[in-house]
Amino acid sequence: MFETLLTTPAITYILLGFLGLEAILLLLIWKYKTTGLPPLQILSFLGAGACFAVALGFALAGASSSFLGAALVAAFFFHVLDIYLRWIY
């Protein structure tokens, strides 16, 4: 069962769900305690992770390499944004 989960695109939905929960939790902490990462930094590093998860889903589904490449390029840009934001904050 676990092997089947790891070899189908369904794992992508689970990963994206956890990333969504993490985003909500971090944004609530920022809003009510004003500590932690600012929202743009949260978006940048979770955006990179989400794009990697989508790329994994594309790869497992056997989608076109164009879709896989687009997801990886988007992850790269989110990662560059994350590094940039860490340097200026």
MMTF fields as JSON, N, C-alpha, C and O atoms, coordinates in Angstrom:
{
  "mmtfVersion": "1.0.0",
  "mmtfProducer": "UNKNOWN",
  "numBonds": 355,
  "numAtoms": 356,
  "numGroups": 89,
  "numChains": 1,
  "numModels": 1,
  "chainsPerModel": [1],
  "groupsPerChain": [89],
  "chainIdList": ["A"],
  "bondAtomList": [4, 2, 8, 6, 12, 10, 16, 14, 20, 18, 24, 22, 28, 26, 32, 30, 36, 34, 40, 38, 44, 42, 48, 46, 52, 50, 56, 54, 60, 58, 64, 62, 68, 66, 72, 70, 76, 74, 80, 78, 84, 82, 88, 86, 92, 90, 96, 94, 100, 98, 104, 102, 108, 106, 112, 110, 116, 114, 120, 118, 124, 122, 128, 126, 132, 130, 136, 134, 140, 138, 144, 142, 148, 146, 152, 150, 156, 154, 160, 158, 164, 162, 168, 166, 172, 170, 176, 174, 180, 178, 184, 182, 188, 186, 192, 190, 196, 194, 200, 198, 204, 202, 208, 206, 212, 210, 216, 214, 220, 218, 224, 222, 228, 226, 232, 230, 236, 234, 240, 238, 244, 242, 248, 246, 252, 250, 256, 254, 260, 258, 264, 262, 268, 266, 272, 270, 276, 274, 280, 278, 284, 282, 288, 286, 292, 290, 296, 294, 300, 298, 304, 302, 308, 306, 312, 310, 316, 314, 320, 318, 324, 322, 328, 326, 332, 330, 336, 334, 340, 338, 344, 342, 348, 346, 352, 350],
  "bondOrderList": [1, 1, 1, 1, 1, 1, 1, 1, 1, 1, 1, 1, 1, 1, 1, 1, 1, 1, 1, 1, 1, 1, 1, 1, 1, 1, 1, 1, 1, 1, 1, 1, 1, 1, 1, 1, 1, 1, 1, 1, 1, 1, 1, 1, 1, 1, 1, 1, 1, 1, 1, 1, 1, 1, 1, 1, 1, 1, 1, 1, 1, 1, 1, 1, 1, 1, 1, 1, 1, 1, 1, 1, 1, 1, 1, 1, 1, 1, 1, 1, 1, 1, 1, 1, 1, 1, 1, 1],
  "groupList": [{"groupName": "MET", "atomNameList": ["N", "CA", "C", "O"], "elementList": ["N", "C", "C", "O"], "formalChargeList": [0, 0, 0, 0], "bondAtomList": [1, 0, 2, 1, 3, 2], "bondOrderList": [1, 1, 2], "singleLetterCode": "M", "chemCompType": "L-PEPTIDE LINKING"}, {"groupName": "PHE", "atomNameList": ["N", "CA", "C", "O"], "elementList": ["N", "C", "C", "O"], "formalChargeList": [0, 0, 0, 0], "bondAtomList": [1, 0, 2, 1, 3, 2], "bondOrderList": [1, 1, 2], "singleLetterCode": "F", "chemCompType": "L-PEPTIDE LINKING"}, {"groupName": "GLU", "atomNameList": ["N", "CA", "C", "O"], "elementList": ["N", "C", "C", "O"], "formalChargeList": [0, 0, 0, 0], "bondAtomList": [1, 0, 2, 1, 3, 2], "bondOrderList": [1, 1, 2], "singleLetterCode": "E", "chemCompType": "L-PEPTIDE LINKING"}, {"groupName": "THR", "atomNameList": ["N", "CA", "C", "O"], "elementList": ["N", "C", "C", "O"], "formalChargeList": [0, 0, 0, 0], "bondAtomList": [1, 0, 2, 1, 3, 2], "bondOrderList": [1, 1, 2], "singleLetterCode": "T", "chemCompType": "L-PEPTIDE LINKING"}, {"groupName": "LEU", "atomNameList": ["N", "CA", "C", "O"], "elementList": ["N", "C", "C", "O"], "formalChargeList": [0, 0, 0, 0], "bondAtomList": [1, 0, 2, 1, 3, 2], "bondOrderList": [1, 1, 2], "singleLetterCode": "L", "chemCompType": "L-PEPTIDE LINKING"}, {"groupName": "PRO", "atomNameList": ["N", "CA", "C", "O"], "elementList": ["N", "C", "C", "O"], "formalChargeList": [0, 0, 0, 0], "bondAtomList": [1, 0, 2, 1, 3, 2], "bondOrderList": [1, 1, 2], "singleLetterCode": "P", "chemCompType": "L-PEPTIDE LINKING"}, {"groupName": "ALA", "atomNameList": ["N", "CA", "C", "O"], "elementList": ["N", "C", "C", "O"], "formalChargeList": [0, 0, 0, 0], "bondAtomList": [1, 0, 2, 1, 3, 2], "bondOrderList": [1, 1, 2], "singleLetterCode": "A", "chemCompType": "L-PEPTIDE LINKING"}, {"groupName": "ILE", "atomNameList": ["N", "CA", "C", "O"], "elementList": ["N", "C", "C", "O"], "formalChargeList": [0, 0, 0, 0], "bondAtomList": [1, 0, 2, 1, 3, 2], "bondOrderList": [1, 1, 2], "singleLetterCode": "I", "chemCompType": "L-PEPTIDE LINKING"}, {"groupName": "TYR", "atomNameList": ["N", "CA", "C", "O"], "elementList": ["N", "C", "C", "O"], "formalChargeList": [0, 0, 0, 0], "bondAtomList": [1, 0, 2, 1, 3, 2], "bondOrderList": [1, 1, 2], "singleLetterCode": "Y", "chemCompType": "L-PEPTIDE LINKING"}, {"groupName": "GLY", "atomNameList": ["N", "CA", "C", "O"], "elementList": ["N", "C", "C", "O"], "formalChargeList": [0, 0, 0, 0], "bondAtomList": [1, 0, 2, 1, 3, 2], "bondOrderList": [1, 1, 2], "singleLetterCode": "G", "chemCompType": "PEPTIDE LINKING"}, {"groupName": "TRP", "atomNameList": ["N", "CA", "C", "O"], "elementList": ["N", "C", "C", "O"], "formalChargeList": [0, 0, 0, 0], "bondAtomList": [1, 0, 2, 1, 3, 2], "bondOrderList": [1, 1, 2], "singleLetterCode": "W", "chemCompType": "L-PEPTIDE LINKING"}, {"groupName": "LYS", "atomNameList": ["N", "CA", "C", "O"], "elementList": ["N", "C", "C", "O"], "formalChargeList": [0, 0, 0, 0], "bondAtomList": [1, 0, 2, 1, 3, 2], "bondOrderList": [1, 1, 2], "singleLetterCode": "K", "chemCompType": "L-PEPTIDE LINKING"}, {"groupName": "GLN", "atomNameList": ["N", "CA", "C", "O"], "elementList": ["N", "C", "C", "O"], "formalChargeList": [0, 0, 0, 0], "bondAtomList": [1, 0, 2, 1, 3, 2], "bondOrderList": [1, 1, 2], "singleLetterCode": "Q", "chemCompType": "L-PEPTIDE LINKING"}, {"groupName": "SER", "atomNameList": ["N", "CA", "C", "O"], "elementList": ["N", "C", "C", "O"], "formalChargeList": [0, 0, 0, 0], "bondAtomList": [1, 0, 2, 1, 3, 2], "bondOrderList": [1, 1, 2], "singleLetterCode": "S", "chemCompType": "L-PEPTIDE LINKING"}, {"groupName": "CYS", "atomNameList": ["N", "CA", "C", "O"], "elementList": ["N", "C", "C", "O"], "formalChargeList": [0, 0, 0, 0], "bondAtomList": [1, 0, 2, 1, 3, 2], "bondOrderList": [1, 1, 2], "singleLetterCode": "C", "chemCompType": "L-PEPTIDE LINKING"}, {"groupName": "VAL", "atomNameList": ["N", "CA", "C", "O"], "elementList": ["N", "C", "C", "O"], "formalChargeList": [0, 0, 0, 0], "bondAtomList": [1, 0, 2, 1, 3, 2], "bondOrderList": [1, 1, 2], "singleLetterCode": "V", "chemCompType": "L-PEPTIDE LINKING"}, {"groupName": "HIS", "atomNameList": ["N", "CA", "C", "O"], "elementList": ["N", "C", "C", "O"], "formalChargeList": [0, 0, 0, 0], "bondAtomList": [1, 0, 2, 1, 3, 2], "bondOrderList": [1, 1, 2], "singleLetterCode": "H", "chemCompType": "L-PEPTIDE LINKING"}, {"groupName": "ASP", "atomNameList": ["N", "CA", "C", "O"], "elementList": ["N", "C", "C", "O"], "formalChargeList": [0, 0, 0, 0], "bondAtomList": [1, 0, 2, 1, 3, 2], "bondOrderList": [1, 1, 2], "singleLetterCode": "D", "chemCompType": "L-PEPTIDE LINKING"}, {"groupName": "ARG", "atomNameList": ["N", "CA", "C", "O"], "elementList": ["N", "C", "C", "O"], "formalChargeList": [0, 0, 0, 0], "bondAtomList": [1, 0, 2, 1, 3, 2], "bondOrderList": [1, 1, 2], "singleLetterCode": "R", "chemCompType": "L-PEPTIDE LINKING"}],
  "groupTypeList": [0, 1, 2, 3, 4, 4, 3, 3, 5, 6, 7, 3, 8, 7, 4, 4, 9, 1, 4, 9, 4, 2, 6, 7, 4, 4, 4, 4, 7, 10, 11, 8, 11, 3, 3, 9, 4, 5, 5, 4, 12, 7, 4, 13, 1, 4, 9, 6, 9, 6, 14, 1, 6, 15, 6, 4, 9, 1, 6, 4, 6, 9, 6, 13, 13, 13, 1, 4, 9, 6, 6, 4, 15, 6, 6, 1, 1, 1, 16, 15, 4, 17, 7, 8, 4, 18, 10, 7, 8],
  "groupIdList": [1, 2, 3, 4, 5, 6, 7, 8, 9, 10, 11, 12, 13, 14, 15, 16, 17, 18, 19, 20, 21, 22, 23, 24, 25, 26, 27, 28, 29, 30, 31, 32, 33, 34, 35, 36, 37, 38, 39, 40, 41, 42, 43, 44, 45, 46, 47, 48, 49, 50, 51, 52, 53, 54, 55, 56, 57, 58, 59, 60, 61, 62, 63, 64, 65, 66, 67, 68, 69, 70, 71, 72, 73, 74, 75, 76, 77, 78, 79, 80, 81, 82, 83, 84, 85, 86, 87, 88, 89],
  "secStructList": [7, 2, 2, 2, 2, 2, 6, 1, 6, 2, 2, 2, 2, 2, 2, 2, 2, 2, 2, 2, 2, 2, 2, 2, 2, 2, 2, 2, 2, 2, 2, 2, 2, 7, 7, 1, 7, 7, 2, 2, 2, 2, 2, 2, 2, 2, 2, 2, 2, 2, 2, 2, 2, 2, 2, 2, 2, 2, 2, 2, 2, 6, 7, 7, 2, 2, 2, 2, 2, 2, 2, 2, 2, 2, 2, 2, 2, 2, 2, 2, 2, 2, 2, 2, 2, 2, 2, 2, 7],
  "xCoordList": [0.811, 0.0, 0.862, 0.619, 1.863, 2.716, 3.519, 3.732, 3.962, 4.708, 3.83, 4.291, 2.572, 1.636, 1.441, 1.4, 1.321, 1.151, 2.352, 2.199, 3.543, 4.753, 5.011, 5.829, 4.354, 4.598, 3.428, 3.388, 2.494, 1.383, 1.357, 1.905, 0.729, 0.66, -0.119, -0.104, -0.791, -1.568, -0.688, -1.154, 0.562, 1.472, 1.609, 1.844, 1.461, 1.553, 0.46, 0.709, -0.751, -1.86, -1.627, -1.965, -1.057, -0.745, 0.313, 0.178, 1.371, 2.432, 1.888, 2.209, 1.069, 0.502, -0.434, -0.509, -1.14, -1.985, -1.177, -1.538, -0.079, 0.779, 1.424, 1.555, 1.826, 2.393, 1.353, 1.68, 0.114, -0.963, -1.21, -1.394, -1.213, -1.377, -0.216, -0.407, 0.98, 2.149, 2.051, 2.371, 1.61, 1.46, 0.441, 0.684, -0.693, -1.72, -1.197, -1.398, -0.53, 0.022, 1.046, 1.0, 1.966, 3.0, 2.408, 2.86, 1.41, 0.769, -0.018, -0.047, -0.658, -1.372, -0.397, -0.677, 0.734, 1.751, 2.236, 2.383, 2.486, 2.943, 1.883, 2.209, 0.625, -0.448, -0.688, -0.849, -0.712, -1.104, 0.061, -0.122, 1.232, 2.376, 3.427, 4.359, 3.294, 4.245, 5.694, 6.619, 5.866, 7.204, 7.291, 6.285, 8.487, 8.675, 8.924, 9.306, 8.703, 8.967, 7.81, 6.649, 8.133, 7.068, 6.356, 6.92, 5.134, 4.345, 5.03, 4.911, 5.739, 6.392, 7.475, 7.65, 8.199, 9.214, 8.562, 9.082, 7.447, 6.722, 6.288, 6.454, 5.734, 5.31, 6.481, 6.344, 7.627, 8.753, 9.293, 9.532, 9.491, 10.07, 9.042, 9.388, 7.785, 6.767, 6.374, 5.966, 6.497, 6.238, 7.228, 6.857, 8.485, 9.493, 9.159, 9.237, 8.795, 8.434, 7.199, 7.13, 6.223, 5.005, 5.307, 4.756, 6.171, 6.53, 7.287, 7.094, 8.141, 8.818, 7.82, 7.957, 6.821, 5.794, 4.999, 4.691, 4.67, 3.943, 4.808, 4.309, 6.097, 7.009, 7.047, 7.063, 7.062, 7.026, 5.741, 5.765, 4.621, 3.348, 3.35, 2.851, 3.918, 4.017, 4.879, 4.534, 6.001, 6.901, 6.231, 6.349, 5.536, 4.877, 3.697, 3.358, 3.075, 1.935, 2.375, 1.559, 3.662, 4.147, 3.764, 3.593, 3.628, 3.237, 4.382, 5.499, 4.077, 5.058, 6.241, 6.082, 7.404, 8.587, 8.491, 9.174, 7.66, 7.458, 6.804, 7.186, 5.822, 5.169, 6.151, 6.195, 6.922, 7.914, 8.937, 9.286, 9.41, 10.38, 9.811, 10.503, 8.57, 7.94, 7.826, 8.062, 7.466, 7.363, 8.725, 8.833, 9.762, 11.112, 11.647, 12.347, 11.327, 11.736, 11.028, 11.642, 9.745, 9.006, 9.615, 9.74, 9.997, 10.639, 11.948, 12.274, 12.699, 13.958, 13.719, 14.428, 12.712, 12.446, 11.965, 12.334, 11.152, 10.754, 11.978, 12.089, 12.888, 14.091, 14.98, 15.502, 15.151, 15.941, 15.292, 15.987, 13.967, 13.258, 13.489, 13.697, 13.455, 13.686, 15.078, 15.232, 16.079, 17.45, 17.559, 18.165, 16.982, 17.013, 16.364, 16.917, 15.197, 14.496, 15.266, 15.223, 15.955, 16.756, 17.95, 18.383, 18.476, 19.593, 19.165, 19.936, 17.954, 17.57, 16.867, 16.721, 16.423, 15.76, 16.715, 16.35],
  "yCoordList": [-1.188, 0.0, 1.263, 2.177, 1.32, 2.499, 2.664, 3.783, 1.544, 1.612, 2.16, 2.943, 1.752, 2.255, 3.754, 4.48, 4.217, 5.645, 6.436, 7.507, 5.901, 6.617, 6.575, 7.348, 5.718, 5.606, 6.123, 5.886, 6.809, 7.424, 8.922, 9.362, 9.702, 11.15, 11.541, 12.712, 10.606, 10.927, 11.484, 12.27, 11.089, 11.6, 13.118, 13.803, 13.638, 15.08, 15.81, 16.854, 15.264, 15.916, 15.934, 16.907, 14.874, 14.82, 15.859, 16.592, 15.922, 16.909, 18.331, 19.162, 18.613, 19.958, 20.284, 21.434, 19.288, 19.502, 19.884, 20.806, 19.169, 19.506, 20.873, 21.621, 21.209, 22.537, 23.623, 24.687, 23.369, 24.328, 24.522, 25.646, 23.422, 23.52, 24.272, 25.077, 23.999, 24.705, 26.193, 27.013, 26.552, 27.965, 28.641, 29.739, 27.993, 28.569, 28.762, 29.818, 27.754, 27.841, 28.965, 29.749, 29.046, 30.085, 31.477, 32.427, 31.605, 32.91, 33.324, 34.504, 32.36, 32.68, 33.099, 34.02, 32.424, 32.808, 34.218, 35.023, 34.525, 35.868, 36.914, 37.996, 36.594, 37.57, 37.857, 39.012, 36.816, 37.005, 37.205, 37.799, 36.736, 36.9, 37.832, 38.216, 38.201, 39.048, 38.565, 39.368, 37.253, 36.676, 35.706, 35.363, 35.285, 34.338, 35.043, 36.213, 34.317, 34.859, 35.721, 35.427, 36.794, 37.588, 36.772, 35.807, 37.145, 36.367, 36.143, 35.058, 37.134, 36.949, 35.885, 35.115, 35.829, 34.783, 33.411, 32.42, 33.35, 32.076, 31.61, 30.441, 32.521, 32.189, 31.714, 30.77, 32.361, 32.018, 30.619, 29.859, 30.257, 28.937, 27.819, 26.71, 28.088, 27.059, 26.948, 25.88, 28.042, 27.993, 27.091, 26.347, 27.157, 26.276, 24.818, 23.967, 24.535, 23.161, 22.678, 21.522, 23.565, 23.19, 22.907, 21.971, 23.705, 23.465, 22.153, 21.444, 21.823, 20.525, 19.383, 18.351, 19.562, 18.526, 18.363, 17.242, 19.469, 19.4, 18.72, 17.918, 19.04, 18.381, 16.881, 16.096, 16.481, 15.059, 14.43, 13.335, 15.118, 14.613, 14.447, 13.451, 15.435, 15.334, 14.145, 13.4, 13.975, 12.873, 11.524, 10.616, 11.395, 10.12, 9.837, 8.68, 10.895, 10.715, 10.477, 10.141, 10.652, 10.474, 11.623, 11.437, 12.816, 13.99, 14.418, 13.91, 15.343, 15.873, 16.491, 17.048, 16.38, 16.956, 18.477, 19.1, 19.079, 20.532, 20.931, 21.931, 20.153, 20.445, 20.258, 21.072, 19.198, 18.942, 20.067, 20.565, 20.459, 21.554, 22.862, 23.601, 23.164, 24.404, 24.423, 25.453, 23.292, 23.225, 23.409, 24.069, 22.834, 22.984, 24.4, 24.907, 25.041, 26.439, 27.334, 28.241, 27.088, 27.862, 27.656, 28.607, 26.414, 26.141, 26.905, 27.43, 26.971, 27.718, 29.189, 29.776, 29.788, 31.201, 31.462, 32.471, 30.57, 30.713, 30.596, 31.319, 29.694, 29.51, 30.761, 31.2, 31.323, 32.554, 33.687, 34.458, 33.793, 34.808, 34.599, 35.564, 33.364, 33.057, 33.497, 34.124, 33.184, 33.603, 35.112, 35.672, 35.781, 37.227, 37.847, 38.768, 37.342, 37.88, 37.632, 38.462, 36.527, 36.256, 37.213, 37.553, 37.642, 38.579, 39.987, 40.7, 40.403, 41.778, 41.904, 43.017, 40.792, 40.881, 40.492, 40.501],
  "zCoordList": [0.0, 0.0, 0.0, -0.788, 0.875, 0.957, -0.332, -0.798, -0.904, -2.167, -3.284, -4.116, -3.303, -4.307, -4.156, -5.149, -2.927, -2.676, -3.184, -3.772, -2.953, -3.353, -4.853, -5.352, -5.563, -7.002, -7.836, -9.044, -7.233, -7.962, -7.665, -6.654, -8.53, -8.291, -7.034, -6.653, -6.386, -5.183, -4.071, -3.246, -4.041, -3.002, -3.117, -2.121, -4.336, -4.553, -3.789, -3.185, -3.812, -3.116, -1.611, -0.938, -1.093, 0.343, 0.682, 1.661, -0.131, 0.105, 0.037, 0.887, -0.966, -1.098, 0.063, 0.494, 0.565, 1.736, 2.96, 3.692, 3.179, 4.321, 4.147, 5.115, 2.93, 2.693, 2.936, 3.463, 2.56, 2.821, 4.307, 4.774, 5.045, 6.505, 7.146, 8.057, 6.659, 7.187, 6.904, 7.766, 5.699, 5.354, 6.259, 6.759, 6.469, 7.342, 8.753, 9.353, 9.284, 10.637, 10.756, 11.704, 9.804, 9.866, 9.693, 10.334, 8.84, 8.666, 9.905, 10.257, 10.57, 11.814, 12.916, 13.683, 12.986, 13.975, 13.687, 14.606, 12.421, 12.053, 12.394, 12.884, 12.138, 12.351, 13.829, 14.222, 14.638, 16.032, 16.99, 18.053, 16.653, 17.55, 16.981, 17.687, 15.719, 14.995, 15.165, 15.286, 15.171, 15.172, 13.999, 13.378, 13.719, 12.635, 11.322, 11.288, 10.245, 8.913, 8.431, 8.715, 7.694, 7.074, 5.997, 5.481, 5.656, 4.691, 3.345, 2.777, 2.823, 1.529, 1.604, 0.659, 2.704, 2.865, 3.012, 2.501, 3.695, 3.816, 2.433, 2.087, 1.645, 0.287, -0.562, -1.34, -0.415, -1.282, -0.993, -1.932, 0.271, 0.503, 0.384, -0.024, 0.732, 0.533, -0.944, -1.401, -1.679, -3.117, -3.832, -4.74, -3.422, -4.01, -3.713, -4.599, -2.487, -2.123, -2.863, -3.28, -3.025, -3.747, -5.215, -5.794, -5.811, -7.216, -7.373, -8.361, -6.418, -6.466, -6.323, -6.98, -5.471, -5.315, -6.605, -7.009, -7.247, -8.52, -9.583, -10.373, -9.602, -10.55, -10.305, -11.252, -9.043, -8.711, -9.231, -9.794, -9.044, -9.544, -11.053, -11.577, -11.757, -13.211, -13.617, -14.534, -12.927, -13.263, -13.025, -13.847, -11.911, -11.605, -12.525, -12.771, -13.03, -13.925, -15.37, -16.228, -15.628, -16.99, -17.9, -19.105, -17.328, -18.106, -19.023, -18.934, -19.885, -20.824, -20.071, -18.985, -20.662, -20.027, -19.959, -19.146, -20.794, -20.74, -19.421, -18.814, -18.977, -17.7, -16.539, -15.617, -16.594, -15.556, -15.516, -14.446, -16.686, -16.755, -16.245, -15.544, -16.578, -16.112, -14.591, -13.96, -14.007, -12.549, -11.896, -10.863, -12.485, -11.923, -12.097, -11.221, -13.211, -13.406, -12.398, -11.836, -12.165, -11.161, -9.777, -9.005, -9.458, -8.165, -8.055, -6.99, -9.145, -9.148, -8.831, -8.014, -9.483, -9.245, -7.818, -7.217, -7.275, -5.871, -4.962, -3.972, -5.295, -4.482, -4.544, -3.519, -5.722, -5.865, -5.076, -4.415, -5.14, -4.362, -2.873, -2.137, -2.428, -1.018, -0.59, 0.458, -1.376, -1.043, -1.018, -0.105, -2.005, -2.051, -0.816, -0.214, -0.444, 0.728, 2.018, 2.926, 2.116, 3.315, 3.402, 4.503, 2.282, 2.289, 2.689, 3.332, 2.322, 2.637, 3.979, 4.482, 4.582, 5.897, 6.982, 8.158]
}
